Amino acid sequence: MITPRQLLLAVLAISIAVIAGALLLEYVGGLEPCELCLYERWPYYGAIPLAAIALMTGARGAGWWIALFALVFLTSAGLGAYHVAVEQGWIAGPTACTGPPGSGAKTAEEFARMIEQRQAVQCDQVQWTLIGVSLAGWNFLVSLLVLLLCASGLGHLLRERAA
């Protein structure tokens, strides 16, 4: 079984890898992130310093840290699932980055304002896939994996304490 320290190291390493990958795809690969892509990075940005702090404290209170990371990655998986649903057209996304431009404008001024507020990269358009899975889909899968690792680690700690 993975130790709490190893689990915290995994959270840190995976979070750094995801952010590094996103930044490489953006700045080296030329993929501009949409509004939802940027939101999906926030749980990882938060997990990196929190995991570092947890490791520096010697993993004291590891159960609380792991429970916190489970919530962080539940949120991250939710954001990824939401973005996938927007990409697939199952639900509507934020109006600033989805749908037809200028819909509902009654005057030229309203139309111009709507065009100005519109994001350059659309949240409902998949820019890149790997084996048929979009970046939002990969974020969902990675977040779900980390969530399951945290839940497993937390369950193991609770069983240890109960024994």
Secondary structure, DSSP 8 states (H G I E B T S, - for coil): ---HHHHHHHHHHHHHHHHHHHHHHHHTT-----HHHHHHHHHHHHHHHHHHHHHHTTTTTHHHHHHHHHHHHHHHHHHHHHHHHHHTTSS---TTTSSSTTTT--SHHHHHHHHHHS-SS-TTS---EETTEEHHHHHHHHHHHHHHHHHHHHHHHHHHHH-
